[in-house]
Amino acid sequence: MAKRVVWVVRAQNDRIEILAYWRNRSKSNKYSKIPDGLFRNSVRLISKYPLIGKSTNRRNVRLKIVKNYFIVYEIRKDVIIILRIWDSRRNPKELKEANF
């Protein structure tokens, strides 16, 4: 059974920023729909198979690799909490310092 998914505000903002970047770069809404679809499909998969992501050093926090992005999420009893969407091309030290 799929778990309910909740997005924290920071993760929602990450997604919006990524899509805005691709919309501005390509000067079209068409290309920004590609990563959005990838994120949506991955979150759907995570809700059905929560252990699909790579484990981290934080308890119950995992990350799913989606092209050049990490979807960072926490598994709780009845819910999956999406904490961040992280561009893996960014400085990895920033991810370690990210508050989630």
Protein Blocks (a to p, Z undefined) as FASTA:
>chain_A
ZZdddddfklmmmmmmmmmmmmmmnopaklmmmmmmmmmmmmmmmmmmmmlpccdfbehi
acddehjaccdddddfkbccdfbdcdfkbcfklmmmpcZZ
